């Protein structure tokens, strides 16, 4: 279709893709994902998640699809005003997105579904809250099957959080290099030995990495080595990850930017007051829907604009 353009960033999932039609973003849902989509909508999970503001809402629309031969339906998600990337987020934002993902997984299990994709790119901040944006990441839960997105979750969320908490905040920039998440073996080597005394990091990072290494070069039947996981065990895994992530904290270090506005060498009280008045006047004049604070320092004017 001439007026439809499939986005190049949306190519990996056979369940569907994002495309733009006359300037508006839509998501095509392919026939291969029909059963999972119907379960999402009819099980009550979609309503549960959207009411809790955990999943971006959408509408089914009658728009000519980008690839009609494989299309089941088309949805129009609520538009986002701002897109951020995992490596741009601070520790608390990464932590919030991780806990949001686990909260969604818990609710999904209650409705007979599970997340098959736990990429950190699937979470965006919308109206001040972390929200899941990939409607096609849910699949019907099958009792006994291990969590398909377990490793991905650990690489995208637990790895950077642990490295920031125990090593250096700059290590979050590894997410720029590893778009599929920081490899667990790398995280295991970078973390201090004392993290092996932390049960969550021992099991979900160190032992997880060792298990990957053990089977990496072996030709094995994955169905034989995969342990059956009951629903109770599945919830136990999620609770363990949640507890471990809640227990991670970043110790704020002092920098010249921390007291930027209190430092008289940066702004005198009168100069700061004058700048606040100018910002206030600009906001009243423009009435923007969203504001990007470039060079935000401690975020004083970000909070002022909000």
Helices and strands as residue ranges (DSSP letters): E 4-6, E 16-21, E 24-30, G 31-33, H 34-42, H 45-51, E 58-60, G 68-70, E 71-77, G 86-88, H 91-110, E 113-115, G 120-122, E 123-126, E 129-132, G 135-137, E 138-140, H 150-153, I 154-158, H 159-166, G 169-173, H 174-177, H 184-190, G 193-197, H 199-201, I 202-206, H 207-216, H 222-225, H 231-246, H 269-286, H 300-305
